[in-house]
Amino acid sequence: MLMKSVELLAKNTFGQNSILAVWVSFEESIRIERIKIVNSLLDPFLQWTMGKILYEVLEQIMKLKPSSLESLEDRLFKIFGSGNRGDYSYYSKVLSEYIHILEKGDIEDNNLLGDKIPSTELATILENPTSFKNFLVDLIKDFHLDRIVLLFDEAAHVFSHSQQEKFFTLFKALRHPKIACKAAVYPGITNYGKYFEKGQDAKELRLDWSATNLEDLNYINNILKVRIQKFDESYWNKLTINRAVINTICSCSNGNPRFAFHIIDELENSRAFNKTISMPRVIAALRTVFDSKWKEFSTLKQRLVKYKNHIEAAENLMKEVIIPNLREWNNKQRKSRKKLSAGFYVSTIVYDQIPQVFDILAYSNIILIDYSKKSLGRNQYGYYMSLNPSLLFTDLIIRDISEMDNISTNIDANQAYYPTSQDLKVVMENLGDDNEYQCSNSKCDYKTADETFAFCPRCGNKIQISESESLYKILRSHSIDNLKLSHKIIERLKLKFSNIGEVYDAELDEIRMKYIQDVRIEMIKNAAIEYMAG
């Protein structure tokens, strides 16, 4: 949303500063994983990514620099070698078709890419990040742009683990005084790779929200007020008779208006609006809504196969250790009339050993991590991790909204987990190192996490990285039941399709059947794309 806003702002001020902002989405990136890499010089993912960027850049120039269309046509004629003079859409269509071929075409391995690319000139541009950057710089000069700002939507969210590393290497390679790259990233699932240093190669801006910040709560409150009053003013009146009701809902949104609406939808489904809305009804609605979040958390194991053990450990740690301990801690704090806790501290030593466990919880919006180091005493430091407010209320860690004013993040008012904490010690021992490097000798079972090993210390054969099944194949094989569609629609789809991959590949008319026409077809197709994109 923020990137779209920036693009619109830049578009409206283009005549004043010639800054070309280009928004690029990569939601179909998972399709590229089907192409085998047999030639290291041709990377289909990079070809596709740079092709997508080039397409969007050319489209924006056409829209915002109409006086330069003749010059642009000359340049495009050189790239593609042919075309119809005056028909600018021809060139966009050719590039779009090449991108489509990479996504869906009959390409078994990357050696076939050379036969599919429209021209040798385009092949030269998309050959590597350096040649691509040079082409963008030439565009900037030729069309008298101040600079190009590339806005990468959902970067590191839709990409697979290996694609993320390639993307951020490209991100770094595009760095230039006239080219600015912005990417939306998420905690827990972002693999920056060996060659990208967060903070050094790009400045990180964090978007945080606090359930105890009045301004943040009012932001959600105002969104709900406008939408709900427009729907039915009596609904808003019933939500605000007892201010604790609406305040709890706003707090439990955790900064996500959509989640707040899910809570209100559940209140309506349980017919809570038929009478005065009580706090027990609100807590019951919260439990139902958050249960679906735990289910979504569990499905992460299907998508992030590499971190399956970490995800299981994270869920067990929260449900069996963190939540019960925090509830018991606050019960003792109340008896002593001391400040309450809404989170916990984790020693940096523990975090550095199993970061995925906590980062996956943060990605799923179950905890919020403050990455500024705080002293825990005894010459140790830690990060403060607060729980999603919905968990605080549904698990009776916080009993009512008024207790939110009695929360402290000071170390003396919170629990801390150290390397010696028994529960964390067990987690660290069970997960251990991720031994992804293995001996190439099929008769030798040697594995290691040390990437410096070139040869097996046991048998002398080469060490290679263990190949896991591609995420593309894994997600395609999943049942249609995973799609966010009604039970009736899913049952109808099963008459024609056996898995998500078949729906994902189907043309719109192939989905058409009795009771499933234009609107539902679009909804089904979007559900499949969203599932594959994460």
N, C-alpha and C positions, 0 to 999 in steps of 0.2 A: 504494500500500500504506500509506504514511504517513497519507494523508488518510482512508482507510478506518478506520485505527486511531484517528485523532482523532475521527471521527464516532462510533465505538463508545464511546470514552471519555466523550464529551459526553453520549451517550444514557444511559450508566450513572450519570452524576452530574447529570442534568437536574433531579431532585427537589431537589437541594441548591442549585443556582445559576441555574436557568432559562435556561441558555445553549443555544440551539437551533442545532446544527450540521447543515448540509444539504449533502450530497455531490451534485454535479451532473456528469453526463457529457454530452459533446457529439459523440459518435462519428458521428452522422448529419448533421453540419453541412454536409457537402459537397453534400447533396441540394438545399439552399436556393439554390445557385448557378444552378440551372436557371431560376429565376424572373427575368425581365427587369425592370430598374428603369426605369420610364417616368415615375414620379412620385416625386420626391425626398423628399416628405413621409412616404411609407410605406415603411419598410425591412423587407422580409420576414425578413432575418437577425436584426435586433433584435427583431422581434415573436416569432420562434421562440425566440431565446435567453431573453428575458424570460418567455415562456410556459413554457419548460422549468424555469426557476428557480422561478416561481410554483407550478407543479405539485408540485415536490419540497418546497417550503416548506409547502404545504397538507397534503401527505401526512404530513410529520413532525409537524405540529401535531395532526393527527387521532390519530396514534399515541401522542404523549407528553402530550397534554392532554385526556384523555377527559372530564374534568369540564367542559370548555369547548365540547363538541361542539354544544350547542344554540345558543350564541352564534355559533359558526363557521357553523352552518347558516343563521342569519339573514343573516350577511354574504354567504355564497355565494348565497343566494336573491336578494339585491340585485344581485349581479354577473351572474347568469345569467337572472334574471327568472322562472324557473319551476323545477319539480322536484318530487320526491316527499319530503314531510316525513319525516324519519327515515332516509332513504336517502342517506347521505353519499357513497357511492361514485358516485352519479349525477353529481355535480358534477365529480369527478375524471375521470370518463369523458368528459364534455363537453369539458373542457380538453384531455385526452389526444387526443381525436378531432381537435380543432383543430390541435394540434401535428402529428398524423399527416397532416392535409390539407396543411399547409405543407411537409411532407417529401415526400409522395407524390402529393398531389392534382393535379387537372387545372387548374393555375394557370399561365397563360402569362406574365402580367406582374403587377406589384404593384398595378395599379389594381383587380384583382379581389379583393383581400384583404378589402375592406369587405363583400363579399357572403358571405364564408366565415366571418367571426368570429361566435361565438354570440350576442353581445349588445353593445349600445352601451356599457354600463358596462365590460365587459371591454376593448373598444376604447379607452376612455378610460385605463384602467390601463396598457395596453401601447402607448399612443400615443408616449411618449418616455421616456428614462431618468429624468427628473425626476418625472413622474407615477407611474412605477413605484416609485421610491424612496419617495415620499410614502405610497404604499399599504403598502409594507413597514413603514414607521415606524408607521403606524396599527395594523397587525397587532401589532406589538411592544407598543404601549400597551394595546390592547384585551385581549390575552391575557397581560399582565403578564410578558412575557419580559424577561430582562436584556439580551440582544442576540441577533442572528442572525449566525452565522458561515457564509459561503458558501464551500464547498470545490470549486473548479473543477478537475476531473480532466482531465489531458492538454491543458490550455489551451495554445494556440499550437502544438500538435502536430497536432491534427486539423483546425484551421481553415486555410483557404486564406490567401494573403498579404493580400488585401483584407479578409477576415473578421477577421483578427488585429487590424488597425487599429481596426475598429469595436468589437471585443470589449474592447480595452483602453481605448477611450474610454468605453464603458459601465462598465467596471471602476472607472475614476476617478470617473464620475458617481455611482456608488452609495456613495461614501465618506460615512460618517456615524458619529457617536459610538456609535450602536447597531447599526451594520452593519459587519462585517469581511469583507473578500474575500481569499481565498487562491487562488493559481493556480500550477499546475505548468507551468514553462516549460523550454525547451531552448536551449542555445547554437546559434547559427548559423541558425535558422529562425524566430526570433521577431521579428515586425514590430510594434513598439510604436506606430508612427504618430507624427504630429506633435505630438499633444496629451498624450502620456503620457511622463513623465520617470522612467525607472528609477532608484530610489534616492531620488527626491523624492516621487513619487506612490505608491510602495510600497517597502517595505524588502525587499531581496534576501537570501535565505539560500541559500548554496551547499552542495551535497552533493558532497564530494570524497572520494577514496579513494587510498591510496598503496600501491604494491607493496612498499615498503620498511618499512611500518609493521607491526610484529608483531601489534598488536591487530586491524588490518584483515585480515591474513592468517589469524589464528585464527578470525575471524568466518566466513570462507568455509570453512575447514577443518572447523569444527564442524557446519556445515550439511551438508557432504558426508559427514561421518562418520555422522551420524544416518540420513540417507537410504540410504546405500550399505550400512551394516551391517544395516539392516532388509531390504534386498533380498537381499544375500548377503554374509555376514561374510567369506568367503574373498576377495572382491573388495577389501575394505578392507585386509586383511592384505597382499595383493600390491601395493597402491598405497603401502603404508607401510614395506615391507621396506627400500627405499632412500628415505630422507626427501627426497632431491632430487626424486624423482618427484612426490610429493604437494605439495611446496612450490612446484615449478614450475607445476603445474596451478592452485594457489591464486593464485599471482602473476599468471598469465596470464588469470585470470578478469576481471581489472581491475575487481573489485568487483561483478561480475555473476554470481551463483550459476548462472544458467541457462547462461551461456557455459562455465562449468566442467563442467557436466553434458554439454554438447555434446562437449567434449574426451573425457570418459570414454565417451560413446556411441561416438565414433569409435574409441577403443581397443578397445572390445568388437567393433565391426564388423570391425576388422582382426585379431580373435582374439588380441589382446595378452594377455588374461587366461588364455590356455591355458598360459602359462609365466611366468617372471620378467619383469616389465616393465622394459625398458631405456630409457634416456634417448633414444636415437635413435628408438625407437617413439613416445615422447611428442612429440618434435619433429615427426615425420611426421604425427601426429594433429593437432597444432597447425596445421601448414601446410594440411591439408585443411579444417579448420574455418574458418581465417581466410580462405582462398580464397573461401568462401561469403560472408564479410563484404565482401570486395572486390566481389563480384558484386552484393550488395545496395547497395553504395555507387554502383555504376554505374547501377542502376535509379532512383536519386534524380533522374537527369537527366529521367526520364519524369514524375516527380511535380513537382519544383521546376524547371519549364521556364524560369522567369525567371532561374534561376541556372545554366543548363546549361553555359555557358562557364566559370563559376567552378568548377563541379564537375570538369569536364575538366582545368582548370588545376591544381586541388588534387591530383587523382590523379597527374598527370604530375610535379608538383613533388615529391610524396612518393617516388614510385618511381624517378624519374630523377635527383633532386638530393639530397633530405634523407637518404634511407636509404643510398645509396652513400657520401655524404660522411661520415655518422656512423660507418659501418662502418670506413672508412679512418682516420678520426680516432682511434677506439678502438684500432685496430691500432698506431698510432704511440704512443698513450698507454701501452699495455702494454709496448712496447719500452723506454720511458723510465721504467717503473714509476711512472706517475702515475695519478691518479684517472680513472675512466672516466666517460663521458657516456651518459645515457639520453634526451637531448633536445637542444634548441637554443634560442637566443634570437632573437627577431625585433624589430627596431627598431620603436618605436611609430609612427614615420613610415611605415614599410612597412605595418604592420598597419592604420593608419587609412585607407590608400589602397585596400587590398584585404581588408577584414575578412572578407568572405564566404568567401574561400578557406580561411582558418584556422578560422572558426567552423563551416563545413560538415564539416571534418575532425573537429572536436571533437564535433559532433552525432552523427557516425557512430562515435564512441568509438575513433577512430584516434589522436587526440592528446588530451592534457589541457592546458588553458591556465591558467596562473597569471596572473591579471589584475593582480596587484600589480606596480607598475613597479620595475624594478631598473636601477641605473646600469651602462651599458656602457662608460663612459669617454668621453673626447672630447666631453663635454657632451651625450651621447645616452642615451636610456633605452629599455628593451625589456621584453617579456614572455617568461617561460620557458615552453616548450612541451615536455612529455614525451611519448614515444611509448608506445602500448599495449604492455605487456610481451610480448604474443604476437609482435609485430613484432621486438622486440629479440632474441628467441630464434630465430625462424624465418629471419631475415635475417642471423644470425650477428653481430649488433652486440654482444650479450652472449653469451658462449659457454656459461656454466652458471650455476646459481642462486647459487653462492658469490660470483660477481662482482657481484651486486646489492648486496653490502655494501661495495663499493669505488666506488660512484657518488657524484658530487658535482654540485650545482647551481650552484656558484660560477662566475662568468663566465670565470675563467682555465682552467676544466676543460671548457668547452663552446664550441661554435662559435656565432657570431652572424651574422645576416644584416642588412645595411644597405641603404639606398636605392641605394648604389653597387655592391652585389653583383650581378654580371652576370646570374645566373639569375633573381633576383627582379626586376631591372630589366626584363627581357624580359616577365615575367608582368604587371607593372604597365602596361607599354606596350601589350601585347596586349589587356588587359581594358579599360583606359581608363575613361571615364565611361559610365554606363548612360543612354543617350539615349532616355528613354521619353516625352519631350514632342515632338510633331511638328506641322507645319503642317496645318491642316484643308483646305487646297487640295490636291486630289488631283494636281495638276500640279506641285506644289512638293515637293521631297524634303528640306526643312530639318528637322533634328532637334536637340534640345538636352537637356542634363541639368538646365538651370537652370529651376526651377519659377516664377521671378519673371517670365518672359516671358509677356505676355498676347497679344501680336501678333507675327507673323512679321517679322523684320527684312528679309527679302527681298521678300515680296509684300504684306505688310500684313494677311493673313488671320489669323483667330484661331488661337492655339496650343491644342492639345488633347492629352490623354494618350493614348498609343497603346493600343488595346484588344487584349489578347491573348485567345486562346481560353480559355474558362473551364476551370478545373482539373477540374470535374465531368465535362465532355464528354471531356477528354483521358483521364482515368482509366477512364471507362466503355468507351472504345474499345480499351483494352488487351486483349491476348490472355489467354485462360484459363490459358495456360502460366505466367503470372506468379503464380498463386495457390499458396500453400504447401500443396500437396496431392500425393499420390502420383501417379506417372505413369499408373497404371491408372485412377484416379478421374478424372483430367483427360481421358483419352482417352474415357471414357464420357460425360463432360459435353459433349464436343464433338459428340456425336451429336444433342444437343438445343439447345445454346447456342453462339453464335459469339463472344461477348466477355464481359468481366467485368460490364458494365452489365446484361446480360440476366439473369445469375445474381443480381446485386445486387437487381434488381426482382422476381424470381420469388418467389411464395408457396412455402411449404415443400412443399406437395403437388405443385407444378409441377416440383420437382427430383426427385421420387420416380421411380425406375426400377429395372430389374433390378440387384440387388447394391448398390443405393443406397437404404437405408431410413432409419428415424428417426435413428439415431446419426450416420450419414454425412451425412445431409441437414443436420443441425444443424452438423456440422463444416464442410461446404461453405459454408453460409450465413455462418457466422462468419468464414471465410477471406475471403469477398467483402467483408464489412463492414470487416474489419481492413485489407484492401488499400485500400479507398476512404478509410479514416480515417488512412492513412499508417503 
